[in-house]
């Protein structure tokens, strides 16, 4: 531990590293172990970005590894095991300065997290785990799309996180250059063509990483919008067969957002009477922080996942307010 602390201090303070890499386990000691709390405290104080990568599981059954090579199966299990350990001990909630990048499209976490949540009360009743701050732990996790990414995989990740936590990943240098460029081209293609994912293309390919690592335009963009009113118009076309269901989802998320979130000034859905499948939603947020918090709420994630198959097209338009003082007068009149 002493050597690990010294190395982390040298890397972050002297070398000014953008982040550090931690293995899922070292000689059988997995992330989440109590002995590593001191390291996570140091990383939290420095607001460090941690990149995870799976190692060979220890102890290991060599016969099992011969049947399913590490990269095919156990690397995904390793990653899921390490993150589950950290969540079960509330590590990322207790050390909130740490941001963790989970590799390989989140491994099995989109399946594991709902199961963990459902079993937590039983585990707590038997004193196997303590209290878990699910929101704080999950908000600390980011996910790279290295490996076998697909539209379906991204949609599964969006069931446990927000679009702002997805990052392009290459797995360089472990994949041949030709395969890397082909993978990136495929990612760009379906981010252009899939209507529900297209709004997140720039976020995934660059903007999220810029913000996470505090790089160039990412920081400027965040600082510019922080404290300023955010106004968006969502242009949505719904498949006719799902219209009634969609309207129920939209009404619920609009009501809960305004009721429960102080930073959500208004979510005002409108329907074109001549073309009822054309929906417009006027969204007004107190500032960018309020918008980012909104994207991580349970009610928004329920709406996002529940309506994925219902939405034929989606376009988000960020508007510039031309007369801020008059808008404030409007809000005062509404009160």
C-alpha positions in Angstrom: 0.0 0.0 0.0 2.8 2.4 0.8 4.3 1.9 -2.6 1.0 2.3 -4.3 0.3 5.6 -2.5 3.8 7.0 -3.4 3.3 6.0 -7.1 -0.1 7.6 -7.2 1.2 10.8 -5.7 4.2 10.9 -8.1 2.0 10.2 -11.2 -0.7 12.7 -10.4 1.3 15.5 -8.7 4.7 15.4 -10.4 3.9 13.9 -13.8 0.5 15.5 -13.9 -1.0 12.4 -15.4 -4.6 12.6 -16.8 -5.5 9.5 -14.8 -4.3 6.1 -13.5 -5.0 2.5 -14.3 -6.1 0.0 -11.7 -6.4 -3.7 -12.2 -9.5 -5.6 -11.2 -7.4 -7.7 -8.9 -3.8 -8.1 -7.9 -2.9 -11.6 -6.6 -6.5 -12.1 -5.5 -7.1 -8.7 -3.8 -10.0 -7.2 -5.7 -11.0 -3.6 -5.9 -13.4 -2.8 -3.1 -11.3 -4.5 -0.5 -11.1 -2.6 2.8 -7.3 -2.5 2.5 -7.6 -0.2 -0.5 -9.7 2.5 1.2 -6.5 4.5 1.9 -5.7 4.6 -1.8 -9.2 5.6 -2.8 -9.1 8.4 -0.2 -6.0 9.8 -1.8 -7.4 9.5 -5.3 -10.6 11.2 -4.2 -8.8 14.1 -2.7 -7.0 14.6 -6.1 -10.3 14.1 -8.1 -8.5 11.4 -10.0 -9.9 9.5 -13.1 -9.3 5.8 -12.8 -9.3 3.5 -15.8 -10.1 -0.1 -14.9 -8.8 -3.1 -16.8 -9.4 -6.8 -16.1 -6.7 -9.2 -15.1 -6.6 -12.9 -14.8 -8.8 -14.0 -11.9 -7.0 -15.2 -8.8 -7.1 -18.0 -7.7 -7.8 -19.4 -11.1 -9.0 -22.8 -12.4 -6.7 -23.4 -15.4 -9.1 -26.0 -16.9 -11.9 -23.4 -17.1 -9.6 -20.9 -18.7 -8.7 -23.3 -21.4 -12.4 -23.8 -22.3 -13.3 -20.1 -22.4 -10.3 -17.8 -23.0 -9.9 -14.8 -20.8 -10.9 -12.2 -23.4 -14.0 -14.2 -24.4 -15.6 -14.6 -20.9 -13.5 -14.0 -17.8 -12.4 -10.4 -18.5 -16.1 -9.4 -18.5 -16.7 -11.3 -15.3 -13.6 -9.8 -13.7 -14.7 -6.2 -14.5 -18.2 -6.9 -13.2 -16.9 -8.5 -10.1 -14.6 -5.6 -9.3 -17.2 -2.9 -9.8 -19.8 -4.9 -7.9 -17.3 -5.2 -5.0 -16.8 -1.4 -4.9 -20.6 -0.7 -5.1 -21.4 -3.3 -2.3 -18.9 -1.5 0.0 -20.2 1.9 -1.0 -16.6 2.9 -2.1 -17.4 5.4 -4.8 -20.1 7.1 -2.6 -17.6 7.4 0.3 -14.9 8.7 -2.0 -16.8 11.0 -4.3 -13.9 12.6 -6.0 -13.0 9.5 -7.9 -14.4 8.9 -11.4 -14.0 5.3 -12.8 -14.0 4.3 -16.4 -15.3 0.8 -16.9 -14.0 -1.0 -20.0 -15.5 -3.1 -22.7 -19.0 -1.6 -22.8 -19.6 -2.0 -19.1 -19.0 -5.8 -19.1 -22.1 -7.5 -17.5 -23.1 -4.5 -15.4 -26.4 -3.7 -17.3 -27.5 -7.1 -16.2 -25.8 -7.2 -12.8 -26.9 -3.8 -11.4 -30.7 -4.5 -11.4 -30.0 -7.9 -9.8 -27.8 -6.3 -7.1 -30.5 -3.7 -6.4 -33.2 -6.4 -6.0 -31.0 -8.6 -3.7 -29.6 -5.7 -1.6 -32.4 -5.8 1.0 -31.9 -9.5 1.7 -28.1 -9.0 1.9 -28.5 -6.1 4.3 -31.0 -8.1 6.4 -28.4 -10.8 6.8 -25.7 -8.2 7.5 -23.7 -9.2 4.4 -23.6 -5.6 3.1 -24.3 -2.2 4.5 -26.2 0.7 3.1 -25.5 1.4 -0.5 -26.0 4.9 -2.1 -26.9 3.6 -5.6 -27.1 7.0 -7.2 -23.7 8.2 -5.9 -21.9 4.9 -6.9 -23.4 4.8 -10.4 -22.8 8.5 -11.0 -19.1 7.9 -10.5 -19.0 5.3 -13.3 -18.2 6.0 -17.0 -18.1 3.4 -19.7 -15.8 3.0 -22.7 -17.2 1.3 -25.9 -14.1 -0.7 -26.7 -14.8 -4.2 -27.9 -18.0 -5.5 -29.3 -20.1 -2.3 -29.2 -23.5 -2.1 -31.0 -26.6 0.0 -30.8 -28.2 -2.7 -28.6 -25.2 -2.5 -26.2 -25.4 1.2 -25.9 -29.2 1.0 -25.2 -28.5 -1.5 -22.4 -25.9 0.8 -20.9 -28.4 3.6 -21.0 -30.6 1.6 -18.6 -28.0 2.2 -15.9 -26.3 5.4 -16.9 -26.8 8.6 -18.9 -25.4 9.5 -22.4 -23.0 11.8 -20.7 -21.1 8.8 -19.2 -20.4 7.0 -22.5 -16.9 7.2 -24.0 -15.4 6.0 -27.3 -12.8 3.4 -26.5 -10.4 1.6 -28.9 -8.6 -1.1 -26.7 -5.4 0.1 -28.4 -2.8 -1.5 -28.7 -4.4 -5.0 -28.2 -6.4 -4.9 -31.4 -5.0 -4.7 -34.9 -5.1 -1.2 -36.5 -7.4 -2.3 -39.3 -9.9 -3.7 -36.8 -9.7 -0.5 -34.8 -10.5 1.8 -37.7 -13.3 -0.5 -38.9 -14.8 -0.5 -35.4 -14.7 3.3 -35.3 -16.3 3.6 -38.7 -19.1 1.3 -37.6 -19.7 3.3 -34.5 -19.8 6.5 -36.4 -22.2 5.0 -38.9 -24.9 3.8 -36.5 -24.6 6.9 -34.4 -25.5 8.8 -37.5 -28.4 6.4 -38.5 -30.0 5.4 -35.2 -32.5 8.1 -34.4 -32.5 7.6 -30.6 -28.7 7.5 -30.5 -27.8 10.2 -33.0 -28.2 13.1 -30.6 -25.3 11.6 -28.5 -22.8 11.2 -31.3 -20.5 14.1 -30.3 -20.8 13.4 -26.6 -19.7 9.8 -27.1 -16.9 10.5 -29.6 -15.3 13.5 -27.8 -17.3 15.8 -25.6 -17.8 13.5 -22.7 -14.1 12.7 -22.5 -13.2 16.4 -22.8 -15.3 17.1 -19.8 -14.2 14.1 -17.8 -10.5 15.0 -18.3 -10.9 18.7 -18.3 -9.6 19.2 -21.8 -9.8 22.3 -24.1 -13.3 23.1 -25.4 -14.9 20.6 -23.0 -14.1 22.8 -20.0 -14.9 26.1 -21.8 -18.3 24.7 -22.8 -19.2 23.6 -19.3 -18.1 26.9 -17.8 -20.1 28.8 -20.3 -23.3 27.1 -19.6 -22.9 26.8 -15.9 -25.3 29.2 -14.2 -27.1 30.1 -17.5 -30.6 29.2 -18.3 -30.8 26.1 -20.6 -33.7 26.1 -23.1 -34.3 23.2 -25.5 -37.0 22.1 -27.9 -37.2 18.3 -28.4 -38.7 17.4 -31.8 -40.0 13.8 -31.5 -41.9 11.6 -34.0 -43.6 8.6 -32.4 -44.6 5.4 -34.2 -48.5 5.4 -34.4 -48.9 2.0 -32.7 -47.1 3.3 -29.6 -48.6 6.9 -29.4 -50.9 6.3 -26.4 -48.1 4.5 -24.4 -45.6 7.2 -25.3 -48.0 10.0 -24.1 -48.4 8.2 -20.8 -44.6 8.0 -20.3 -44.1 11.6 -21.4 -46.8 12.9 -19.0 -45.3 11.0 -16.1 -41.7 12.2 -16.6 -42.8 15.8 -17.2 -44.9 15.9 -14.0 -42.3 14.1 -11.8 -39.4 16.3 -13.1 -41.2 19.5 -12.3 -42.5 18.3 -8.9 -39.2 16.7 -7.7 -36.4 18.7 -9.3 -35.9 22.4 -8.3 -33.6 23.0 -11.3 -36.3 21.9 -13.8 -38.2 25.0 -14.5 -40.5 23.5 -17.0 -41.1 20.5 -19.3 -44.0 21.4 -21.5 -45.1 18.7 -24.0 -47.1 19.7 -27.1 -48.8 17.7 -29.8 -49.5 18.8 -33.4 -53.3 18.4 -33.8 -52.9 17.8 -37.6 -50.2 15.2 -37.1 -50.6 13.7 -33.6 -47.4 11.6 -33.8 -45.4 14.8 -33.9 -44.5 15.8 -30.4 -42.7 18.9 -29.3 -41.4 19.3 -25.7 -40.2 22.7 -24.5 -37.5 22.1 -21.8 -36.2 24.8 -19.5 -33.5 24.2 -16.9 -32.0 26.6 -14.3 -28.5 25.8 -15.6 -26.4 23.0 -17.0 -25.9 21.4 -13.6 -29.7 21.0 -13.3 -29.9 19.5 -16.7 -27.1 17.0 -16.0 -28.8 16.0 -12.7 -32.1 15.6 -14.5 -30.6 13.1 -17.0 -29.6 10.8 -14.1 -32.9 10.7 -12.2 -34.8 7.4 -12.0 -37.9 8.9 -13.7 -36.0 10.2 -16.7 -34.1 6.9 -17.1 -37.5 5.1 -16.9 -38.9 7.3 -19.6 -35.7 7.0 -21.8 -35.6 3.2 -21.7 -39.4 2.7 -21.8 -39.8 4.8 -25.0 -36.8 3.7 -27.0 -38.8 1.4 -29.3 -41.6 4.0 -29.5 -39.6 6.9 -31.0 -39.1 7.0 -34.7 -36.9 10.2 -34.7 -35.6 12.6 -32.1 -33.9 16.0 -32.5 -32.7 18.1 -29.6 -32.4 21.8 -30.4 -30.6 24.0 -27.9 -32.0 27.5 -28.1 -30.4 30.9 -27.3 -32.6 33.1 -25.2 -32.8 36.6 -26.7 -34.4 38.4 -23.9 -33.6 36.9 -20.5 -35.2 39.7 -18.3 -38.5 39.3 -20.1 -38.4 35.5 -19.6 -37.8 36.1 -15.9 -40.9 38.3 -15.8 -42.9 35.5 -17.4 -41.9 33.1 -14.7 -42.8 35.6 -12.0 -46.3 36.0 -13.5 -46.7 32.3 -13.6 -46.0 32.2 -9.8 
